[in-house]
Amino acid sequence: AYPPEIMAALLDEAKKLGLGSTAHLSQSGVANMNALDAVRLGLGTVTHFYGLFEALYDGHNVQPWPPGYNNFDEQQRFSQVARQWNLVHPQGSEEWLALLEEFKDLGVILDPTMTAYLASRDVMARRSAEWHEQYTLPSLWDFYQPSRINHGSYYFDWTSWDETAWRNFYRVWMAFLNDYKNMGGRVTVSSDAGYIYNTFGFGTIAEMELLQEAGFHPLEVIRAATLHGAQALFEPKGKPIEFGVVRAGLLADLVIVPEDPIANLKVLYGTGAVRLNEETGQAERVGGIRYTIKDGIIYDARQLLADVAQMVAEQKAERDITRLPEIVFPDSRPDR
């Protein structure tokens, strides 16, 4: 994060130029400028969660890091993030509501990207997601593996303690987002894909499911993914939205899906959802976006997905592998 005086100058200049502003507030800087401090300076959108919990601390104004903490050790960094869940004023408290009210009065948009950290509460589930084998490039899979070099590949020795802390963290985070939505605040959908077993395209739908888990009705989720995102882009320019709703005169940005996403958001995944066919007694896949229309141009979504699968297959062939490499016990490696 920039020092507050630099942040103030940047935001002032952005406003003069008709530019929006979004910030990932660095963990190393939130003690000097939390999310509330930043939006008071003019920040329009707060992405991720950095600075939110710090603005709600009860009994601290700096996170109580353990002795030996090293912010450059990403396992420590992301493990300690979740340890904030019980450091904040509780939901419904005067402090909780005051922060939400001030955010709303300032027109702040929250862009949580919950899917980006989802593996932190269940790394085995995210590592074994059904789309990886066919749609995650081996080179991206390599990047996902625990590494002290690759950003976000921080599961060096991830424990049940860490996952429990992250589940509690999500519970508080989701309550904050849902309360903000219920108060009239705006929340958007995005994925920050390409890290932490969060593969492009699939992460966006996972984010929509997480908002439903937080308490959003699917219609509210879809509004977050469409209208609110468009408003975040056009309001700073002082212009009306050019897309984001189905309306005459706006650009046709649509997805066509043969199922009802209100009934099940999973039908928006490229892999669709699994349903038992009551007539045949067989499980089968349903849904999956058929067509994507961008600026009125129609794309065959299934063909686009097939193109990705072909890219994955070609890279596997180049490496002379048929499956993504697995993490194994040392004594079972082929060279042993």
Summary of the structure (lengths in Angstrom):
residues: 336
radius of gyration: 21.5
end to end distance: 46.6
largest distance: 66.5
contacts: 997
relative contact order: 0.10
helix: 44%
strand: 10%
